[in-house]
Amino acid sequence: MSEATEMLYVYAIVPGGDYTPAVTGIDGSELQIIGREAGPKAVVHRHTAGPFDGPDEDVRRWVLEHSEVIDDAWQSAAAILPVSFNVIVRSDPDSEATAAEQLQHWLDDSADTLGKRLEELRDTSELRVEISLDRGLLEEVDAEVGGMKAEMEGRPAGVRRLLEKRLEKTEKELVDRAADGIYPEVRARIASHCLDIEEYRSPSREPGLTPVLMASCLVRSTEVTALGAELTALQKEQPALSIRFLGPWPPYSFADVSVSDDRASATQNTDASSTDASETGASTTNPHGERT
């Protein structure tokens, strides 16, 4: 491929230093580092086609291979800004700038912003915390609905159906009220161990569970154990809590850098189904499912 038509597939942004990838990229591609010695630098492979697109099985494999490069950089470099799947930097036929020159221009112009965020993310991990209430284990729910269940005994079918609907509504209101009541303390105790916390909405993963807090947590490596201990303490204090503690993985949810430059164009396609052009940026997606 000539320099005029070359493209670069971008995996991550790392700070200056001597990081050398220990893995290969998607489909065994050789990885390279683009950037000045003082950084920031981009982890890339030279690309010969458009965005990765194909059957779901292929896409899953490509996303996994993409994430393996990010994992390697996260474990070996001082810090990392993960870049989302399918970000490709192209050459510019108008200015005759190669893809490498385009990317270097962007790195130079964004150096202060990228450098600051990389320093903030130094020695950090992302952890996911999912805390729900199990309505079947809430004593206040049992006490309230016990009488209603007894009232249903021996009633005609039509009356029982009405009482069942009332019972269901009452149970939901009681559990929602309990979840709202414990949320402030739960969030404060989790946040005390985090540099940042990003909440997200998620439907209950199984029947009978009511979400209390669903969050991605940015945590220093020295605080991971302490956060786990805090969750254990919460579980002991409130047996009705159902807790999932996932991670650690690179800080996908917190690599919030989006810097554009007219000289750098990229094709970004996080779901491998679109080929629209977008501005170059360090945008993120977490390719991991759930890893404990």
KOLNUBA-709203 format. One line per field, with one value per residue (C-alpha): residue number from 1; residue in one letter; x, y, z. Coordinates in steps of 0.02 Angstrom, whole numbers. Last residue first. Layout:
REM KOLNUBA-709203
pos = c(NUM; ...);
code = c(A; ...);
X = c(X; ...);
Y = c(Y; ...);
Z = c(Z; ...);
REM end
This chain:
REM KOLNUBA-709203
pos = c(292; 291; 290; 289; 288; 287; 286; 285; 284; 283; 282; 281; 280; 279; 278; 277; 276; 275; 274; 273; 272; 271; 270; 269; 268; 267; 266; 265; 264; 263; 262; 261; 260; 259; 258; 257; 256; 255; 254; 253; 252; 251; 250; 249; 248; 247; 246; 245; 244; 243; 242; 241; 240; 239; 238; 237; 236; 235; 234; 233; 232; 231; 230; 229; 228; 227; 226; 225; 224; 223; 222; 221; 220; 219; 218; 217; 216; 215; 214; 213; 212; 211; 210; 209; 208; 207; 206; 205; 204; 203; 202; 201; 200; 199; 198; 197; 196; 195; 194; 193; 192; 191; 190; 189; 188; 187; 186; 185; 184; 183; 182; 181; 180; 179; 178; 177; 176; 175; 174; 173; 172; 171; 170; 169; 168; 167; 166; 165; 164; 163; 162; 161; 160; 159; 158; 157; 156; 155; 154; 153; 152; 151; 150; 149; 148; 147; 146; 145; 144; 143; 142; 141; 140; 139; 138; 137; 136; 135; 134; 133; 132; 131; 130; 129; 128; 127; 126; 125; 124; 123; 122; 121; 120; 119; 118; 117; 116; 115; 114; 113; 112; 111; 110; 109; 108; 107; 106; 105; 104; 103; 102; 101; 100; 99; 98; 97; 96; 95; 94; 93; 92; 91; 90; 89; 88; 87; 86; 85; 84; 83; 82; 81; 80; 79; 78; 77; 76; 75; 74; 73; 72; 71; 70; 69; 68; 67; 66; 65; 64; 63; 62; 61; 60; 59; 58; 57; 56; 55; 54; 53; 52; 51; 50; 49; 48; 47; 46; 45; 44; 43; 42; 41; 40; 39; 38; 37; 36; 35; 34; 33; 32; 31; 30; 29; 28; 27; 26; 25; 24; 23; 22; 21; 20; 19; 18; 17; 16; 15; 14; 13; 12; 11; 10; 9; 8; 7; 6; 5; 4; 3; 2; 1);
code = c(T; R; E; G; H; P; N; T; T; S; A; G; T; E; S; A; D; T; S; S; A; D; T; N; Q; T; A; S; A; R; D; D; S; V; S; V; D; A; F; S; Y; P; P; W; P; G; L; F; R; I; S; L; A; P; Q; E; K; Q; L; A; T; L; E; A; G; L; A; T; V; E; T; S; R; V; L; C; S; A; M; L; V; P; T; L; G; P; E; R; S; P; S; R; Y; E; E; I; D; L; C; H; S; A; I; R; A; R; V; E; P; Y; I; G; D; A; A; R; D; V; L; E; K; E; T; K; E; L; R; K; E; L; L; R; R; V; G; A; P; R; G; E; M; E; A; K; M; G; G; V; E; A; D; V; E; E; L; L; G; R; D; L; S; I; E; V; R; L; E; S; T; D; R; L; E; E; L; R; K; G; L; T; D; A; S; D; D; L; W; H; Q; L; Q; E; A; A; T; A; E; S; D; P; D; S; R; V; I; V; N; F; S; V; P; L; I; A; A; A; S; Q; W; A; D; D; I; V; E; S; H; E; L; V; W; R; R; V; D; E; D; P; G; D; F; P; G; A; T; H; R; H; V; V; A; K; P; G; A; E; R; G; I; I; Q; L; E; S; G; D; I; G; T; V; A; P; T; Y; D; G; G; P; V; I; A; Y; V; Y; L; M; E; T; A; E; S; M);
X = c(-733; -754; -921; -934; -778; -780; -800; -822; -721; -690; -517; -556; -537; -692; -821; -847; -999; -961; -1093; -1118; -966; -1052; -922; -893; -773; -698; -566; -518; -371; -335; -497; -448; -561; -532; -648; -571; -681; -572; -682; -799; -660; -545; -452; -521; -545; -675; -847; -922; -1101; -1206; -1379; -1436; -1566; -1430; -1409; -1266; -1169; -1189; -1137; -980; -934; -959; -842; -713; -717; -692; -543; -466; -480; -416; -228; -258; -339; -523; -637; -807; -942; -1111; -1277; -1352; -1514; -1587; -1741; -1720; -1867; -1844; -1665; -1547; -1652; -1650; -1498; -1479; -1304; -1202; -1027; -914; -751; -593; -675; -661; -777; -895; -947; -991; -1082; -1180; -1237; -1284; -1386; -1468; -1533; -1700; -1729; -1707; -1827; -1957; -1941; -1959; -2116; -2194; -2159; -2233; -2389; -2417; -2397; -2517; -2646; -2635; -2648; -2799; -2891; -2851; -2904; -3072; -3105; -3053; -3166; -3080; -3024; -2853; -2829; -2836; -2688; -2586; -2635; -2586; -2414; -2391; -2333; -2226; -2142; -2103; -2027; -1920; -1840; -1771; -1898; -1880; -1699; -1626; -1497; -1316; -1213; -1034; -922; -737; -625; -442; -317; -127; -121; -294; -270; -100; -176; -310; -183; -75; -222; -279; -104; -54; -210; -125; 27; -76; -189; -42; 38; -121; -127; 58; 39; -112; -7; -29; -56; -150; -297; -272; -279; -221; -341; -360; -467; -570; -655; -672; -663; -502; -437; -345; -201; -80; 99; 107; 121; -45; -155; -58; -84; -266; -293; -215; -324; -476; -449; -430; -595; -681; -614; -676; -849; -856; -811; -949; -1074; -1043; -950; -880; -709; -701; -621; -469; -279; -233; -65; -81; -96; -49; -51; 74; 66; 209; 383; 459; 346; 204; 149; 179; 163; 69; 88; -81; -123; -304; -333; -175; -23; 36; 185; 166; 319; 302; 463; 393; 275; 95; -27; -171; -264; -317; -303; -314; -199; -233; -119; -181; -52; 83; 66; 0);
Y = c(-575; -540; -490; -450; -362; -252; -94; 51; 209; 364; 436; 547; 566; 642; 531; 449; 336; 153; 72; -110; -153; -102; 24; 97; 242; 293; 424; 595; 695; 865; 941; 899; 833; 794; 678; 615; 526; 377; 346; 207; 104; 111; -52; -206; -265; -330; -372; -361; -426; -398; -461; -370; -452; -500; -316; -290; -441; -390; -212; -274; -384; -234; -131; -270; -273; -85; -103; -237; -126; 30; 11; -16; 155; 143; 206; 131; 80; 82; -6; 41; -14; -128; -232; -422; -543; -601; -601; -477; -328; -199; -87; 99; 169; 254; 318; 333; 427; 418; 279; 209; 336; 314; 140; 201; 353; 250; 125; 262; 359; 201; 126; 216; 212; 23; 5; 114; 14; -147; -86; -17; -176; -285; -177; -185; -374; -392; -281; -385; -545; -472; -442; -617; -689; -601; -679; -852; -848; -824; -971; -899; -726; -643; -748; -679; -502; -532; -593; -448; -322; -435; -522; -354; -285; -442; -420; -588; -625; -447; -477; -302; -260; -203; -207; -145; -138; -108; 0; 2; 138; 152; 312; 369; 550; 554; 490; 624; 763; 694; 677; 856; 928; 822; 854; 958; 844; 684; 751; 801; 630; 543; 640; 614; 426; 425; 514; 698; 736; 894; 855; 666; 653; 485; 386; 351; 202; 181; 11; -40; 102; 180; 137; 280; 199; 225; 179; 47; -139; -201; -74; -95; -284; -265; -143; -266; -405; -292; -279; -468; -487; -361; -454; -621; -552; -474; -639; -732; -595; -613; -471; -297; -232; -53; -23; -107; -109; -62; -32; -76; 48; 93; 282; 389; 536; 555; 614; 499; 565; 464; 311; 140; -15; -179; -321; -388; -564; -556; -407; -355; -450; -463; -406; -223; -116; 22; 124; 289; 425; 403; 279; 301; 145; 29; 131; 57; 155; 184; 198; 271; 406; 307; 173; 0);
Z = c(1876; 1694; 1623; 1440; 1389; 1235; 1340; 1222; 1213; 1114; 1097; 950; 763; 688; 607; 438; 419; 385; 493; 542; 647; 808; 867; 695; 684; 519; 547; 484; 548; 471; 532; 711; 846; 1029; 1123; 1285; 1411; 1450; 1603; 1546; 1468; 1620; 1586; 1675; 1854; 1849; 1918; 2093; 2100; 2255; 2306; 2462; 2574; 2698; 2747; 2869; 2807; 2625; 2662; 2750; 2601; 2485; 2592; 2590; 2400; 2396; 2512; 2402; 2247; 2338; 2307; 2122; 2113; 2070; 1934; 1971; 1848; 1932; 1958; 2126; 2208; 2075; 2125; 2117; 2119; 1940; 1874; 1792; 1847; 1708; 1699; 1720; 1733; 1866; 1834; 1986; 1998; 2103; 2201; 2378; 2461; 2313; 2373; 2549; 2482; 2356; 2487; 2611; 2483; 2409; 2572; 2573; 2386; 2388; 2536; 2451; 2290; 2390; 2478; 2320; 2224; 2360; 2369; 2182; 2181; 2326; 2244; 2086; 2189; 2282; 2119; 2058; 2225; 2213; 2043; 2103; 2255; 2424; 2530; 2566; 2495; 2666; 2723; 2578; 2624; 2805; 2755; 2635; 2763; 2872; 2725; 2643; 2802; 2819; 2649; 2591; 2453; 2390; 2346; 2341; 2208; 2201; 2041; 2054; 1901; 1920; 1810; 1852; 1892; 1900; 1797; 1744; 1798; 1714; 1553; 1564; 1580; 1440; 1322; 1350; 1338; 1189; 1086; 950; 947; 948; 810; 702; 734; 677; 515; 487; 512; 395; 264; 229; 44; 95; -17; -22; 169; 235; 341; 527; 575; 733; 723; 907; 1031; 1094; 1268; 1354; 1446; 1590; 1638; 1501; 1537; 1608; 1520; 1357; 1360; 1406; 1263; 1140; 1209; 1189; 1001; 990; 1084; 969; 817; 882; 921; 747; 666; 759; 718; 532; 445; 467; 514; 452; 282; 209; 211; 389; 470; 653; 795; 975; 985; 1080; 1200; 1210; 1260; 1130; 992; 926; 828; 905; 798; 810; 685; 632; 693; 636; 752; 841; 900; 1080; 1184; 1136; 1177; 1307; 1320; 1378; 1324; 1377; 1298; 1176; 1122; 982; 820; 645; 529; 345; 194; 30; -2; 89; -44; 0);
REM end
